[in-house]
């Protein structure tokens, strides 16, 4: 059975620039200094998303993912 699901954007405009969040499922990951990276221009969002991809591939976000999963189990 297929279900329609809303896919949330990983970035949004605010404060004269763009905030980019890294998500695991519907959870926003804590990146240590908050839950978003700020970039000044929309064209820079792609670079931030690519940095998240590289960090994920290198295991740098494993702890943040574990924390998001443990919060889900506790709830």
Order of alpha helices (4+ residues) and beta strands (2+ residues): beta-beta-beta-beta-beta-alpha-alpha
